Amino acid sequence: MSAPAVPDLADVLAARQRIAPYLRPTPLYRYPALDELTGARTWVKHENHQPVGAFKVRGGVNLVSQLSAAERGKGVIAASTGNHGQSVAYAANLFGVRAIVCAPEQANPVKVESMKALGAEVVLHGRDFDEAREHCEKLAAENGYRYIHSGDEPALIAGVGTYALEILEAQPDTEIIVVPVGGGSGAAGTCVVAKAVRPSIQVIGVQSEAAPAAQRSWQARALRTGTNSTLAEGLATRTAFELPQRILWEKLDDFVLVSEDGLQEAARVMIEKTRNLVELAGAAALAAVLSDPARFAGRNVAIVCSGGNLSPAQLVALWPDAR
C-alpha cells in the first residue's frame, strides 16, 4: 500500500471551504497577563471554543464530508482518547454516518459522554490509546468499516491546518507558533500552512516528557516508540505516526518536552489568566513558553490551546488544597 500523500496549502484552502458551513473560525486573543509572565506578545488560539471543545473537529468534518457512498454505508471507526473520537462522532452525525469509537477503559468521562451524545457507539478497550487503537484496527478489518486513523490521514491534517490559516490572517506578523503534539496532525497542519505563507515563521511542537514517542521520532528522523505515563490524554501516545512525522521531519523548527508539573502549572495559569477551561494537552504550548521565556521574549508568539475537555476530577486535581 502506498504512503498517504502529504497535503499542501491548496488542500488546506479547500478544507476551509468544506468546513466553513459547519464550523466558525475560533478566536485569537491576546492577554496582557500572559505577556507579563512570558515576556512575549502572546496570542492564544482558542480551539477549546470548538463545538466539541477541541481542534480535531476541523479534520473530522473535512474527511467525512468527502467519503464515498460505499464508505458512508459501511460506517466509520476510530481509536481515540477522546478528542479525535469526538471529531469523528461530530462529523458522522452531521452527514448521517454510523460511527464507532474505541477508547481506553479509563478514558476521560467528559469525552466519552460527548461521543455518545453525538451518536457514536463507544467501545472501551485496553489500558491506553495504543491498546484501544489495536482493537479498533481489528474491528475495522473484520467488519469493513472505514478506519479513520488519528494521524495518517491527509484530510485530517489539511482540515486542522485551517486554524493556522486563521492565526496568520488575524495576526500576519506572527513569528512563532507553538503547538501541542500527540499524534502530530495539528503540528503537521500548522507546518504546511506556516512554511507556505512565510518560511521564517517558526513552528515548535510540544510533548510531555512522560510520553515522548513523537519527539524521539522527530529527533531520530525515524519512527520510534516510547513510554506513556502522562496525565495529558491528548498527548498520550506510545507510538509515532508516519504521515505527520514525514511533514515534521521536513518542516518543524523544534520539538520540546515539558514536565508533567509544567503542564499542570500551565493549565492553572491558563484558567486563571484567560478564564478558559483548558485540558492539560491544551496547556502544553504555554508550558513550553513558560519553561524557556528567554527564547520567546519580545517575539510575536501564538500558542494553540488545542482543547478544553477537562473533567471535574481533573479540574479538582489542579487545586488539591482548594476548599
RASUL-V616838 format. One record per residue. PSI is psi in degrees with one decimal (none if undefined). Layout:
psi = [PSI/PSI]
//
This chain:
psi = [132.3/153.6/145.3/148.1/145.6/123.2/154.1/-175.6/-36.4/-36.6/-38.2/-41.1/-39.8/-38.6/-39.6/-39.6/-38.7/-39.1/-14.5/-37.6/-14.3/-25.3/130.6/155.2/145.5/157.6/153.0/104.6/144.6/137.8/112.5/-32.8/-34.7/-35.7/-43.7/-39.6/-35.2/-23.9/0.3/167.0/102.8/119.4/139.5/122.9/112.0/74.2/-12.3/-10.6/0.6/158.6/-22.8/9.4/16.3/157.8/-26.9/-18.9/-27.9/-46.2/-37.8/-45.7/-42.0/-42.5/-52.2/-31.7/-19.1/2.2/148.6/165.5/-37.0/-42.2/-41.1/-37.5/-35.3/-32.2/164.1/155.3/145.6/157.1/140.9/149.3/-8.5/-49.8/-40.9/-40.5/-41.0/-39.0/-49.1/-42.7/-43.4/-48.2/-41.2/-39.1/-40.0/-40.7/12.4/40.1/138.0/136.2/135.9/133.4/125.8/124.1/156.1/155.0/-29.5/30.5/153.0/119.4/-27.3/-43.2/-38.8/-45.6/-41.4/-44.1/-42.6/-41.9/-29.1/-0.5/2.6/149.1/119.8/123.1/113.9/121.2/131.3/168.7/-16.4/-177.3/-44.5/-35.3/-37.5/-38.8/-44.1/-39.3/-39.8/-46.1/-34.7/-46.2/-39.2/-44.1/-38.2/-31.0/-4.7/18.2/153.7/108.3/124.3/97.7/145.8/-9.2/-41.6/53.3/108.9/-36.8/-32.3/-45.7/-42.9/-39.8/-48.8/-23.0/-15.7/-23.8/-29.6/-37.3/-44.9/-38.4/-49.6/-26.0/-39.6/-36.4/81.8/-18.6/13.9/131.7/-31.8/135.4/125.5/127.0/129.1/148.7/123.6/-84.5/-29.1/3.5/-39.4/-46.1/-39.2/-46.1/-38.7/-42.0/-43.7/-45.3/-52.8/-43.9/-23.6/-35.1/-49.9/107.1/-22.1/-14.7/126.6/136.2/125.2/125.1/152.6/133.3/158.0/139.9/-13.4/-2.5/73.2/20.9/-44.0/-40.4/-41.9/-39.2/-40.6/-42.4/-42.6/-14.8/38.6/148.8/130.1/154.8/169.9/176.3/166.8/102.7/21.9/148.6/-12.9/94.6/-26.2/-13.5/2.9/78.1/140.9/-8.3/155.6/158.1/137.8/-49.9/-49.5/-40.4/-39.5/-39.7/-43.4/-38.3/-36.9/-35.4/-21.1/135.5/-38.4/160.7/115.1/155.9/142.1/157.2/161.8/-39.6/-39.0/-38.3/-43.6/-40.2/-41.4/-38.4/-42.7/-43.4/-44.8/-43.8/-42.9/-42.4/-27.1/-8.1/37.8/138.4/131.3/136.2/167.3/-40.7/-36.6/-18.1/-2.6/-39.4/-43.1/-39.0/-39.7/-42.1/-42.9/-26.9/-17.4/62.6/-29.5/-31.3/-30.8/-7.4/131.7/2.3/160.3/107.3/128.7/125.7/134.8/113.9/92.6/-20.4/157.5/23.1/72.7/128.9/159.0/-40.6/-39.7/-37.8/-46.5/-37.4/-23.8/-27.0/69.5/-23.0/-3.3/140.1/none]
//
